[in-house]
Protein backbone atom coordinates (compact mmCIF):
# COMPACT_ATOMS: atom_id res chain seq x y z
CA UNK A 1 0.00 0.00 0.00
CA UNK A 2 1.03 3.64 -0.45
CA UNK A 3 0.86 6.24 2.30
CA UNK A 4 1.77 9.96 2.48
CA UNK A 5 5.12 10.56 4.19
CA UNK A 6 6.64 14.04 4.32
CA UNK A 7 6.25 15.42 0.77
CA UNK A 8 5.97 12.06 -1.00
CA UNK A 9 4.07 8.80 -1.02
CA UNK A 10 5.82 5.82 0.53
CA UNK A 11 5.34 2.16 -0.33
CA UNK A 12 4.58 0.14 2.79
CA UNK A 13 5.34 -3.57 2.41
CA UNK A 14 5.81 -5.00 5.92
CA UNK A 15 7.01 -8.55 6.37
CA UNK A 16 4.81 -8.69 9.47
CA UNK A 17 2.44 -6.74 11.70
CA UNK A 18 3.21 -7.31 15.38
CA UNK A 19 0.22 -6.40 17.56
CA UNK A 20 0.28 -6.02 21.33
CA UNK A 21 -2.39 -7.50 23.58
CA UNK A 22 -3.57 -5.89 26.84
CA UNK A 23 -1.06 -3.04 26.74
CA UNK A 24 -3.49 -0.63 28.45
CA UNK A 25 -4.55 -1.59 31.96
CA UNK A 26 -8.18 -0.48 31.46
CA UNK A 27 -8.51 -2.59 28.29
CA UNK A 28 -7.07 -5.65 30.06
CA UNK A 29 -9.69 -5.16 32.77
CA UNK A 30 -12.60 -4.75 30.35
CA UNK A 31 -11.56 -7.99 28.64
CA UNK A 32 -11.51 -9.77 31.99
CA UNK A 33 -7.78 -10.42 32.01
CA UNK A 34 -4.70 -9.50 33.97
CA UNK A 35 -2.06 -7.04 32.82
CA UNK A 36 0.77 -9.21 31.45
CA UNK A 37 4.10 -9.26 33.28
CA UNK A 38 5.90 -8.86 29.95
CA UNK A 39 4.70 -7.80 26.50
CA UNK A 40 2.20 -10.21 24.95
CA UNK A 41 1.77 -10.04 21.20
CA UNK A 42 0.36 -11.81 18.15
CA UNK A 43 0.88 -11.44 14.40
CA UNK A 44 -1.46 -10.07 11.76
CA UNK A 45 -0.62 -10.84 8.11
CA UNK A 46 0.36 -7.98 5.76
CA UNK A 47 -2.62 -8.99 3.60
CA UNK A 48 -4.92 -7.62 6.33
CA UNK A 49 -3.78 -4.02 5.66
CA UNK A 50 -6.43 -1.59 4.42
CA UNK A 51 -5.82 1.95 3.19
CA UNK A 52 -7.51 5.13 4.41
CA UNK A 53 -10.93 5.38 2.78
CA UNK A 54 -11.26 1.62 2.33
CA UNK A 55 -13.95 -0.80 3.46
CA UNK A 56 -13.71 -3.31 6.29
CA UNK A 57 -15.44 -6.53 5.25
CA UNK A 58 -17.27 -8.38 8.03
CA UNK A 59 -16.84 -12.13 7.34
CA UNK A 60 -19.86 -14.39 7.16
CA UNK A 61 -18.46 -16.81 9.75
CA UNK A 62 -18.32 -14.19 12.52
CA UNK A 63 -21.25 -12.53 14.26
CA UNK A 64 -19.19 -10.15 16.43
CA UNK A 65 -16.41 -8.03 14.91
CA UNK A 66 -14.84 -5.32 17.08
CA UNK A 67 -12.77 -2.17 16.51
CA UNK A 68 -9.54 -1.43 18.43
CA UNK A 69 -7.65 1.81 17.70
CA UNK A 70 -3.88 1.75 18.20
CA UNK A 71 -0.76 3.84 17.68
CA UNK A 72 1.31 2.10 15.00
CA UNK A 73 5.10 2.13 14.86
CA UNK A 74 6.77 1.69 11.47
CA UNK A 75 10.36 0.47 11.41
CA UNK A 76 12.95 2.25 9.30
CA UNK A 77 15.93 -0.04 9.81
CA UNK A 78 16.53 -3.69 10.54
CA UNK A 79 16.49 -4.15 14.32
CA UNK A 80 17.84 -7.19 16.14
CA UNK A 81 18.64 -7.34 19.86
CA UNK A 82 18.42 -3.57 20.28
CA UNK A 83 18.29 -1.92 23.70
CA UNK A 84 15.35 0.22 24.88
CA UNK A 85 17.72 3.20 25.01
CA UNK A 86 18.60 2.86 21.31
CA UNK A 87 15.42 1.33 19.89
CA UNK A 88 13.86 4.56 18.61
CA UNK A 89 16.89 5.05 16.34
CA UNK A 90 15.47 2.19 14.24
CA UNK A 91 11.98 3.69 13.91
CA UNK A 92 10.90 5.54 10.76
CA UNK A 93 7.62 7.01 11.95
CA UNK A 94 4.14 6.57 13.40
CA UNK A 95 0.60 6.14 12.14
CA UNK A 96 -2.76 4.73 13.25
CA UNK A 97 -3.95 1.15 12.94
CA UNK A 98 -7.37 -0.31 13.75
CA UNK A 99 -6.92 -3.87 14.97
CA UNK A 100 -10.20 -5.33 13.72
CA UNK A 101 -11.04 -8.51 15.61
CA UNK A 102 -13.62 -11.24 15.12
CA UNK A 103 -14.35 -11.42 18.84
CA UNK A 104 -16.44 -14.59 18.77
CA UNK A 105 -13.75 -16.43 16.83
CA UNK A 106 -11.12 -15.12 19.24
CA UNK A 107 -13.11 -16.39 22.22
CA UNK A 108 -13.41 -19.83 20.61
CA UNK A 109 -9.66 -19.90 19.86
CA UNK A 110 -8.81 -18.87 23.42
CA UNK A 111 -11.10 -21.55 24.86
CA UNK A 112 -9.43 -24.19 22.68
CA UNK A 113 -5.95 -22.75 23.38
CA UNK A 114 -5.37 -22.01 19.70
CA UNK A 115 -3.61 -19.00 18.11
CA UNK A 116 -5.64 -15.82 17.63
CA UNK A 117 -4.80 -15.54 13.93
CA UNK A 118 -8.21 -16.82 12.86
CA UNK A 119 -9.82 -13.81 14.55
CA UNK A 120 -7.24 -11.19 13.54
CA UNK A 121 -6.05 -12.09 10.07
CA UNK A 122 -8.96 -11.53 7.68
CA UNK A 123 -8.37 -9.28 4.70
CA UNK A 124 -9.18 -5.62 5.59
CA UNK A 125 -8.71 -6.28 9.34
CA UNK A 126 -5.87 -3.76 9.69
CA UNK A 127 -6.94 -0.29 8.48
CA UNK A 128 -3.79 1.85 8.49
CA UNK A 129 -3.13 5.57 7.94
CA UNK A 130 -4.02 8.24 7.00
CA UNK A 131 -0.33 9.20 6.80
CA UNK A 132 3.03 8.26 8.23
CA UNK A 133 4.40 10.89 10.62
CA UNK A 134 8.21 11.15 10.86
CA UNK A 135 9.42 10.07 14.28
CA UNK A 136 10.78 13.54 15.00
CA UNK A 137 7.26 14.99 14.82
CA UNK A 138 5.48 12.76 17.37
CA UNK A 139 6.11 12.00 21.03
CA UNK A 140 5.40 8.26 21.51
CA UNK A 141 5.23 8.79 25.28
CA UNK A 142 2.35 11.29 24.99
CA UNK A 143 0.14 10.70 21.97
CA UNK A 144 -3.64 10.92 22.18
CA UNK A 145 -5.68 8.47 20.10
CA UNK A 146 -9.45 8.13 19.70
CA UNK A 147 -12.08 6.30 17.68
CA UNK A 148 -15.64 7.16 16.64
CA UNK A 149 -18.34 5.02 15.05
CA UNK A 150 -20.99 6.97 13.11
CA UNK A 151 -19.81 10.16 14.83
CA UNK A 152 -20.10 8.74 18.36
CA UNK A 153 -16.93 8.65 20.45
CA UNK A 154 -16.14 5.08 21.51
CA UNK A 155 -12.47 5.11 22.52
CA UNK A 156 -10.05 7.73 23.80
CA UNK A 157 -6.62 7.06 25.25
CA UNK A 158 -3.07 8.29 25.47
CA UNK A 159 0.17 6.40 25.04
CA UNK A 160 1.33 7.78 28.39
CA UNK A 161 -0.86 4.99 29.79
CA UNK A 162 0.83 2.16 27.88
CA UNK A 163 1.89 -0.68 30.16
CA UNK A 164 5.00 -1.15 28.01
CA UNK A 165 6.33 1.93 26.20
CA UNK A 166 7.25 2.08 22.52
CA UNK A 167 11.03 1.78 23.19
CA UNK A 168 10.41 -1.21 25.45
CA UNK A 169 8.22 -2.88 22.82
CA UNK A 170 10.70 -2.40 19.97
CA UNK A 171 13.52 -3.76 22.12
CA UNK A 172 11.55 -6.73 23.44
CA UNK A 173 10.26 -7.82 20.03
CA UNK A 174 13.69 -7.39 18.40
CA UNK A 175 15.12 -9.91 20.85
CA UNK A 176 12.63 -12.52 19.64
CA UNK A 177 12.42 -11.78 15.91
CA UNK A 178 14.27 -9.46 13.58
CA UNK A 179 12.25 -6.36 12.77
CA UNK A 180 12.67 -5.44 9.11
CA UNK A 181 12.20 -2.01 7.49
CA UNK A 182 8.48 -1.21 7.07
CA UNK A 183 7.42 -3.78 9.67
CA UNK A 184 4.56 -2.44 11.80
CA UNK A 185 4.08 -2.66 15.56
CA UNK A 186 0.53 -1.99 16.79
CA UNK A 187 1.03 -0.89 20.38
CA UNK A 188 -2.28 -1.91 21.96
CA UNK A 189 -5.72 -0.38 22.37
CA UNK A 190 -7.34 1.65 25.17
CA UNK A 191 -10.65 0.65 26.72
CA UNK A 192 -13.98 1.05 24.94
CA UNK A 193 -13.79 -1.64 22.27
CA UNK A 194 -17.07 -2.68 20.74
CA UNK A 195 -18.84 -4.20 17.74
CA UNK A 196 -19.02 -3.03 14.14
CA UNK A 197 -22.15 -3.31 11.99
CA UNK A 198 -22.88 -3.30 8.29
CA UNK A 199 -22.97 0.30 7.07
CA UNK A 200 -20.93 1.82 9.93
CA UNK A 201 -18.55 4.71 9.29
CA UNK A 202 -15.43 4.53 11.47
CA UNK A 203 -13.02 7.38 12.16
CA UNK A 204 -9.82 6.87 14.16
CA UNK A 205 -7.72 9.89 14.94
CA UNK A 206 -4.84 11.58 16.69
CA UNK A 207 -3.96 15.29 16.83
CA UNK A 208 -0.44 14.36 15.75
CA UNK A 209 -1.43 12.13 12.83
CA UNK A 210 -4.85 13.04 11.45
CA UNK A 211 -8.00 10.98 10.91
CA UNK A 212 -8.18 7.50 9.43
CA UNK A 213 -11.63 6.81 7.97
CA UNK A 214 -13.08 3.50 6.77
CA UNK A 215 -16.50 2.08 5.93
CA UNK A 216 -17.89 -1.27 7.11
CA UNK A 217 -19.74 -3.80 4.95
CA UNK A 218 -21.04 -7.30 5.63
CA UNK A 219 -19.57 -9.92 3.28
CA UNK A 220 -22.03 -11.06 0.64
For each residue, the residues with C-beta under 8 A, 3 or more apart:
1: 11 12 49 51 128
2: 9 10 11 12 51
3: 9 10 12 51 52 95 128 129 130 131 132
4: 8 9 10 130 131 132
5: 8 9 10 93 131 132 134
6: 134
7:
8: 4 5
9: 2 3 4 5
10: 2 3 4 5 132
11: 1 2
12: 1 2 3 49 74 128 132 182 184
13: 46 182
14: 17 46 49 74 180 182 183 184
15: 46 180 182 183
16: 43 45 46 177 180 183 184
17: 14 43 44 45 46 48 49 97 126 183 184 185 186
18: 41 42 43 173 177 179 183 184 185 186
19: 41 42 43 44 70 97 99 120 185 186 188
20: 23 39 40 41 70 164 169 185 186 187 188
21: 36 40 41 42 188
22: 27 28 31 33 34 35 36 40 163 188
23: 20 27 39 162 163 164 169 187 188 189
24: 27 28 157 161 162 163 188 189 190 191
25: 28 29 35 161 163
26: 29 30 157 161 190 191
27: 22 23 24 30 31 188 189 190 191 193
28: 22 24 25 31 33 34 35 36 163
29: 25 26 32 33 191
30: 26 27 191 192 193
31: 22 27 28 193
32: 29
33: 22 28 29
34: 22 28
35: 22 25 28 163
36: 21 22 28 39 40 163
37:
38: 164 172
39: 20 23 36 164 168 169 172 173
40: 20 21 22 36
41: 18 19 20 21 173
42: 18 19 21 115 116 117 120
43: 16 17 18 19 117
44: 17 19 48 99 117 120 121 125 126 186
45: 16 17 48 117 121
46: 13 14 15 16 17 49
47: 121 123
48: 17 44 45 100 120 121 122 123 124 125 126
49: 1 12 14 17 46 126 127 128
50: 54 55 56 124 125 126 127 128 214
51: 1 2 3 54 127 128 129
52: 3 127 128 129 130 212 213 214
53: 213 214
54: 50 51 124 127 214 215
55: 50 124 214 215 216 217
56: 50 65 98 100 124 125 127 196 202 214 215 216 217
57: 122 123 124 217 218 219
58: 62 65 196 198 216 217 218 219
59: 62 65 102 122 219
60: 218 219 220
61: 105
62: 58 59 65 102 103 104 105 119
63: 104
64: 102 103 104 195
65: 56 58 59 62 100 101 102 103 195 196
66: 100 101 103 193 194 195 196
67: 98 100 147 149 154 155 193 194 196 202 204
68: 98 99 100 101 155 189 193
69: 96 97 98 99 145 146 147 155 157 189 190 204
70: 19 20 96 97 98 99 145 186 187 188 189
71: 94 96 97 140 143 145 159 166 186 187 206
72: 94 95 96 97 128 184 185 186 187
73: 91 94 140 166 169 170 184 185 187
74: 12 14 91 92 93 94 95 132 182 183 184
75: 78 79 90 91 92 170 179 180 181 182 183 184 185
76: 90 91 92 93 135 181
77: 89 90 92 181
78: 75 90 178 179 180 181
79: 75 82 87 90 170 174 178 179
80: 174 178 179
81: 174 175
82: 79 86 87 89 90 170 171 174
83: 86 87 171
84: 87 165 167 168 170 171
85: 167
86: 82 83 89 90
87: 79 82 83 84 90 91 166 167 168 170 171 174
88: 91 135 140 166 167 170
89: 77 82 86
90: 75 76 77 78 79 82 86 87 170 174 179
91: 73 74 75 76 87 88 94 135 166 170
92: 74 75 76 77 132 134 135 181 182
93: 5 74 76 132 133 134 135 137 138
94: 71 72 73 74 91 132 133 135 138 140 143 208 209
95: 3 72 74 128 129 130 131 132 133 209 212
96: 69 70 71 72 128 129 130 145 204 205 206 209 212
97: 17 19 69 70 71 72 126 127 128 184 186
98: 56 67 68 69 70 126 127 128 147 202 204 212 214
99: 19 44 68 69 70 120 125 126 186 189
100: 48 56 65 66 67 68 120 122 124 125 126 127 196
101: 65 66 68 106 119 120 125 193
102: 59 62 64 65 105 106 118 119 120 122 125
103: 62 64 65 66 106 107 119 195
104: 62 63 64 107 108 119
105: 61 62 102 108 109 118 119
106: 101 102 103 109 110 116 118 119 120
107: 103 104 110 111
108: 104 105 111 112
109: 105 106 112 114 115 116 118 119
110: 106 107 113 114 116
111: 107 108
112: 108 109
113: 110
114: 109 110 118
115: 42 109 118
116: 42 106 109 110 119 120
117: 42 43 44 45 120 121
118: 102 105 106 109 114 115 121
119: 62 101 102 103 104 105 106 109 116
120: 19 42 44 48 99 100 101 102 106 116 117 125
121: 44 45 47 48 117 118 125
122: 48 57 59 100 102 125
123: 47 48 57
124: 48 50 54 55 56 57 100 127
125: 44 48 50 56 99 100 101 102 120 121 122
126: 17 44 48 49 50 97 98 99 100 186
127: 49 50 51 52 54 56 97 98 100 124 202 204 212 214
128: 1 3 12 49 50 51 52 72 95 96 97 98 184 212
129: 3 51 52 95 96 212
130: 3 4 52 95 96 209 210 211 212 213
131: 3 4 5 95 209 210
132: 3 4 5 10 12 74 92 93 94 95
133: 93 94 95 137 138 208 209
134: 5 6 92 93 137 138
135: 76 88 91 92 93 94 138 140
136:
137: 93 133 134 208
138: 93 94 133 134 135 143 208 209
139: 142 143 208
140: 71 73 88 94 135 143 159 165 166 167
141: 159 160 165 166
142: 139 158 159 160
143: 71 94 138 139 140 158 159 206 208
144: 156 157 158 206 207 208
145: 69 70 71 96 155 156 157 158 159 190 204 205 206
146: 69 153 155 156 157 204 205 206
147: 67 69 98 153 154 155 156 192 202 203 204 205
148: 151 152 153 154 202 203 204 205
149: 67 152 154 194 196 200 201 202
150: 200 201
151: 148 201 203
152: 148 149
153: 146 147 148 156
154: 67 147 148 149 192 193 194
155: 67 68 69 145 146 147 189 190 191 192 193
156: 144 145 146 147 153 190 192
157: 24 26 69 144 145 146 161 189 190 191
158: 142 143 144 145 161 190
159: 71 140 141 142 143 145 162 165 166 187
160: 141 142
161: 24 25 26 157 158 190
162: 23 24 159 165 166 187 188
163: 22 23 24 25 28 35 36 188
164: 20 23 38 39 168 169 172
165: 84 140 141 159 162 168 169
166: 71 73 87 88 91 140 141 159 162 169 170 185 187
167: 84 85 87 88 140 170 171
168: 39 84 87 164 165 171 172
169: 20 23 39 73 164 165 166 172 173 185 187
170: 73 75 79 82 84 87 88 90 91 166 167 173 174 179 185
171: 82 83 84 87 167 168 174 175
172: 38 39 164 168 169 175 176
173: 18 39 41 169 170 176 177 179 185
174: 79 80 81 82 87 90 170 171 177 178 179
175: 81 171 172
176: 172 173
177: 16 18 173 174
178: 78 79 80 174
179: 18 75 78 79 80 90 170 173 174 183 185
180: 14 15 16 75 78 183
181: 75 76 77 78 92
182: 12 13 14 15 74 75 92
183: 14 15 16 17 18 74 75 179 180
184: 12 14 16 17 18 72 73 74 75 97 128
185: 17 18 19 20 72 73 75 166 169 170 173 179
186: 17 18 19 20 44 70 71 72 97 99 126
187: 20 23 70 71 72 73 159 162 166 169
188: 19 20 21 22 23 24 27 70 162 163
189: 23 24 27 68 69 70 99 155 157 193
190: 24 26 27 69 145 155 156 157 158 161
191: 24 26 27 29 30 155 157
192: 30 147 154 155 156
193: 27 30 31 66 67 68 101 154 155 189
194: 66 67 149 154
195: 64 65 66 103
196: 56 58 65 66 67 100 149 200 202 216
197: 200 216
198: 58 216 217 218
199: 215 216 217
200: 149 150 196 197 215 216
201: 149 150 151 213 214 215 216
202: 56 67 98 127 147 148 149 196 213 214 215 216
203: 147 148 151 211 212 213
204: 67 69 96 98 127 145 146 147 148 211 212 213
205: 96 145 146 147 148 209 210 211 212
206: 71 96 143 144 145 146 209 210
207: 144
208: 94 133 137 138 139 143 144
209: 94 95 96 130 131 133 138 205 206 212
210: 130 131 205 206
211: 130 203 204 205
212: 52 95 96 98 127 128 129 130 203 204 205 209
213: 52 53 130 201 202 203 204
214: 50 52 53 54 55 56 98 127 201 202
215: 54 55 56 199 200 201 202
216: 55 56 58 196 197 198 199 200 201 202
217: 55 56 57 58 198 199
218: 57 58 60 198
219: 57 58 59 60
220: 60
